[in-house]
Amino acid sequence: MAPTTTLPQNTPTLAEGGLRRVLAVLCLTEITSWGILYYAFPVLSVSISADTGWSLPVIVAAFSLSQLAAALTGIPVGRIIDRFGPRAVMTAGSVLAVPALLVVAAAPNLPTFYAGWLAAGIAMGAVLYPPAFAALTRWYGDGYVKALMILTLAAGLASTVFAPLTAALVDRYDWRTTYLVLAAILAVITVPGHLLGLRGRWPHPPTPVGDHPVDHRDASRSRAFLALVIALSLGAFAAFAGVFNLVPLLIEQGFSPSLAALTLGLGGAGQVLGRLGYLPIAARTTARTRIVVILAATAASTALLGIASTTAALIGVAIGAGLIRGIFTLIQATAITDRWGATHYGRLNGLMSAPVVIVMALAPWAGTALSARTGSYAHAYLILAALAVVASLIGAASIPRHRRHDAATTT
């Protein structure tokens, strides 16, 4: 049986009805926030370029800037949530996101367009996964893993709901009007959702269990924390460069664009299956085993995508890679609590997530650049696989000494 982090039973939490309300609200607001602030952009980027004359790389760079802003914003947001709870900061992020999208929609020039995305990135840092993870981890106590699994399953529908909606809107109107409509949806759902749905007493931080460090600085300055950040960053880079460049890889291998897009969607279905399977995996493995095996599996699936040549094999591996990404998301969400408990989850998760979000922002461009440099997407995927192997090896060192002892003495 794998060691688990036990939160004190006297930690005050919401009543059962309040917990269900918080989880339901966050599921709805995460679907909406991810769908509008993140997944709408890839659908609209070509239309933006065609209408404005701005080059696609320049437009994508504005979105990458938003991801950098989100990463840096997540650090102070984590500290605020640890102390005061998620309601105020997530409501403020929702409020900021609306005028940010209005600026993007009305932008007459590139500086204004970039300013709008910079503001949108700050909003993303306050409303996407890290603050939602911090909220559920504190409120749900030792039931946090199930709550996080449900949240990520729901948020996985963001692209399913909003990519087609965005495409339908831009076909009927234009990209500027589409963003105005999406901003209105964001305002109607997420602002009252966070303001009214996240009310309730914020529990005191749980008392550190066993040898968990009381001072968050002890954890953030440790070798284990550095190893965790590097391992997750390299793993996220390999995984997301792989998924964003999957369609051109498959077309290079002879797929039609429609079959390549369908295969990408099947990978999303695999991601859902991975998240559904996380609870039994977590119950039977240690934190070290999970991170090492999943990063090794990321390496294997990425390499197979670069090596496989038949249609059936490539589709099967793409589904498997999606399944692995689904598990990887929950490994990242639970990494801090697995190692250092929930006492300083917001702070530590913000510090850990910042570089991961940054490399995720760079991954699409980097994967394309690697393919150009190596002469093919297949070769680029082999390099990405090698990075994931390195991540797996470093992941083995991401367990603090007290957790290593626990793992060694647990059967």
Summary of the structure (lengths in Angstrom):
residues: 411
radius of gyration: 20.7
end to end distance: 5.4
largest distance: 63.0
contacts: 1535
relative contact order: 0.15
helix: 82%
strand: 0%
